[in-house]
């Protein structure tokens, strides 16, 4: 077995970091040097978004692989991905809350309608379970891209 040691990898004729590709069959070796390997591409988050649910239209602060956000109604949002997922069998995870410097308002999210194009979710208050807009909204989608 050979070992390649490098500080920089460049595409032939290219500049630093341009068009270096990791194929979907690429694996990494687990800690401790054992022979257990994991797929690099399957282990990556395929979509994420940080947005303000209290802003008009659910204003995104920052995102990756998100083509749009829809504020369907109070506490009801849809995230649309730029590059479709391979199936609707994805894992969508959300976290929410408000923090104004003096107190934090607890709430929880419920994902539904997973699709290859994204997912919808509800933001609800812990104290009464009613849909609630929150300023600190985050979502991640894991799964295979199409």
N, C-alpha and C positions, 0 to 999 in steps of 0.2 A: 504494500500500500504506500502511496506517495502522499506527502504533505506539502501544501503550497503555503508559503508565508509571504504576505505582502502588506504594505502600508496603504497602497492606492491601487485600485483596479480601474482601468480605462478601456473603453471600446477601442478596437483597432481603428486608428485614424480619427478618433473622437476626442473630446475633451473630458475632463473629470466629471463623472457621474452621469454622462449622457448615454441613454439607451442601453443600460446594463439590465438584463432581464433574468428573473428567477422563474423557472418553469414550474408548472403545477406538480411535477414529480419530485421536486427538490425537498430534501429533508435536512433536519439538524439533529445532531447527536445530543442525548440528554446529559445533564450534569454528571460529573463523576467519571466520564469517559466510558460509560457502559454502551452496549450495542443497541439500546432502546432509541428509536428514532421517531420523529414526528414530522408531519407535513408542514412546511413553512407557510404555504399559501392558505391552507385550510384554517390555520390558527390565527389568522389576522382578522381584525374588525373590518368589515367591508363598508360600513357606513356609520357616521356619527354626526351629531348636531347638538349645539348648545344654543338655546334660544330663550327669548323672553315671552312667556305666554300671556302676559298682561298687556303687551304692546299690540297695536292694531295689526292684525294679520300674522301674528306670531313671528316677530322679527328675529331672524337668525343672527347670533353674535359671531359664530364661526361654525364651519361644517366641513365634511369630507364626503364625497359621492352623494350629495343631496342636490336635486334639481329644483325642489320646491317644498314649501310648507303650506298647509291649509289649516286655518282656524275654523273648524266646522261649527262650533258653538262653544259655550262656556265649558272649559276643561276638556274639549274634544278636538284632537289634532290629527292630521295625517301628514306623514313624511313621505315624500316621493324621491326615489333614488335616481341618480343619473345613469348608472349602469345596472341593469336588472339583475336580480338574484336568479339562481338556477332553478329554484322552486320556491313555493310558499312555505316550506318547512324550515323556516329560519328561527333564530333565537333573537328576539327583540328585548332589550333591557333598558329601562328608563329610571331616572332618579329626578326628584324635584324638591323644591323648597323655596322659601323666601328668606332672605336675610337682609335686614335693614340696619345692622350695626347694633341693635338693641335686643332684638328677639328673632327667633326663627320659627316659622310656622310649618308644622309637620303636615305632610300629605303623602299620598301614594299613587302609583300609576297602574293602569291595567291595560296591557296590549291586546288588541283584537284585530281582526281582518288582515292578518299577514298575507301578503301577496308578493309576486315576483317584482312588482313595481314599488314596494315600500310597505308601510303598515300604518294603522291608526291606533291611537291609545287615548285613554281617559285619565285625567288628572283629578283626584278626589281628595277632599279634606278628611283627616283622620277622625275628627270629632263628630262629624255627622254623615260622612260618606257621600255628600253631595259633590257634583262636578264643580271644580274650582280652577280658575286661572291662577297660575303661579309664575313669578318672575324667573326663577331658576329651574329651567327645564333642560334635561339632557337625555339623549337617546343613542343607543348603539345597536347595530344589527350585525349579527354573525351568521354565516352560512356560505354556500358556494355561489360565486357569480356565474351568470349564464355564459 
